[in-house]
């Protein structure tokens, strides 16, 4: 009994570590992607700066005012687009025909249902597997020692998967905006 408890704790901890590791790898990948996008944006801005400098030689004060205004507008639009992308609603704000609006509304509904449906599905599957594992103890074709071993293995696998999913799932929540 104590050995099973130790195995269960080890399984839970290793599942949590795997979930955290998966979350960390995904976060690092997202960080590198943002870094590459920043490098590309820096190169584009350097090119824009050179173009502005050439224009500024002809009329420095007017071009400097326009560049400053465009840079502010660009930053505002970039930030606004980022916020809108995070909470995109395809259904609202469209002048499309009714059948397209219905499809866009369906996309919004399906996107909103993914997380709760996957969570519910995982809970049902885990419950089903655990019930099936527990019925092995009463099965006459398997001796008691084999049933306990198999049941313990199934419990450990389910605990490993559940903790991995939990830590990875909730470790990848989008950051809160101010």
Buried (B, 14 or more C-beta within 10 A) or exposed (E): EEEBEEBBEEBBEBBBEBBBBBBEEEEEEEEEEEEEEEEEEEEEEEEBEEEBEEBBEEEEEEBEEBBEEEBEEEEEEEEEEEEEEEEEBBBEEEEEEEEEBEBBBEEBEEEEEEEEEEEEEBEEEBEEBBEEBEEBEEEEEBEEEEBBBBBBEBBBBBBBBBBBBBBBBEBEEEEEEE
